[in-house]
Amino acid sequence: MQQQSKFLQRISVAFGVFMVLVMFLPVLLQGLAPQTTTTTVNTQEPTEVPLPDPVQDFSTISFDTQYLHPSALFTVDLPTGWVTTTTVNNRTQAQVTLNNSDLLSVIEVYVQQPGTPITSVDDLSAYFSSAVLASSWSRYTSPRELPRALEEDRVVIDFVMEQNGVSYRAKHIATYDENYVYVTRIVVPENQGDLLFWLADEMPPHLNAVPQFIGSPMGWVAAFDQETSAVLRHPTTWSQFSGGRGQAYSFTTPENASVLMDSTPEASIEDEDAASDYVLNLRADAEIVSVEAVERPGAAGFAVAYSFVNFDGAAQSGYAVLLNGETGSLYTAVAEIPAAGVDLNDVEARGSFVDLGTAMDSFGLLLGLNLPELDPLPTPTPRPTVTPTVEATAEVTPEMTAEATAEVTAEPTPEATEEATEEPEVTPEATPEATEEAGE
């Protein structure tokens, strides 16, 4: 009997343990299981960009306004509605991007100096390899090149791509001559197919190299005075200290040479003797080294090389290009360099001043342009004339002197600095700017 009681007791304890396990086992297993976090992602649909209505009347687009690239290497006639945005100017390419925000369209035009001459359409096609073109559209999503067309004198390449939820179509039209490769790239929304084909036919002939600067260094900029038509191309390393519409332009070079470009209305230099006299009027102690007749587009005259001694007694060399312009004005560019015995009329003797000599060779007139008309200069307000008394002289004179000094030394400086520093943007690749603009 006692044994039976112990047996029942053991069964009762075992049943109790079993019931405890049944009750708490789910909780125990949940604690041992790996913890998982559920994250709710709020996916927002991209804002749909409304597409402009397709252009149907192309008579509203004309090419009445001309644009001169800061390098002065080419001009482009601007289609109505497109405005210039970014520029590129480096050792191999001069480019400008045109943007039409209403049509979500971008046009990029540039001239390229190939490393090896392009002599056939096959060479031109090979120059724009698929790898190069794919990287040029890198700011678009899924750019895809369509079969290209090789025509008699040009290569036409079509693309499809996307950006910011908008599908775009593009054309890359390239031509060539013995000097440059000329490229027009057009980007439009996919619903502007007619506009794309129209621009592909109409736009390329409006990109033209400036004949007088073909073969001159790329990457240089031009000081061009639209008021007088005087122009001088120079390296970007030059510093411009003064200059502007109808004013004298002054520069210094890294070699510490100075250059002054100016014009004088209703004046001329008749012969070599008059050219020498002009230099002697600038520097009475100058010695004329050589005088040569020169011809430049729109002008002809003389180039005078001379030598002189500066205030410190150091021997210096000078070079004056004096041009009689078709406009009736005398155009002058005078360079002086901190070196003795340099005859800049002798190309082989220019030595370390070869860039200076090349820049002086570019000096001339840039005529025949159809640039936007300049706004008239503001008419200066005359100051009241006051005859000071003896007592007032001490009070008036310092104030007038300080004011006049501020006008002469301070006022021109910001304009000159702005012109000198706001040089064209130099980037290794033109296309990113164009592709970025298309999505804006």
Buried (B, 14 or more C-beta within 10 A) or exposed (E): EEEEEEEEEEEEEEEEEEEEEEEEEEEEEEEEEEEEEEEEEEEEEEEEEEBBEEBEEEEEBEBEBBBBBBBBBBBBBBBEBBEEBBBBBBEBBBBBBBBBBEBBBBBBBBBBBBEEEBEEBEBBBEBBEEEEBEEBBEBBBEBEBEEBEBEEEBBBBBBBBBBBEBBBBBBBBBBBEEBBBBBBBBBBBBBBEEBBBBBBEBBBEBBEBBEBBBEBBBBBBBBBBBEBBBBBBBBBEBBBBBBBEBBEBBBEBEEEBBBBBBBEEEBBBEEBEEBBBBBBEBBEEBEBBEBEEBEBBBBBBBBBBBBBBEEEEEEBBBBBBBBBBEBEBBBBBBBBBBBEEBBBBEEEBBEEBEBBBBBBBBBBBBBEEEEEEEEEEEEEEEEEEEEEEEEEEEEEEEEEEEEEEEEEEEEBEEBBBEBBEEBBBEBEBBBBBBBBBBBE
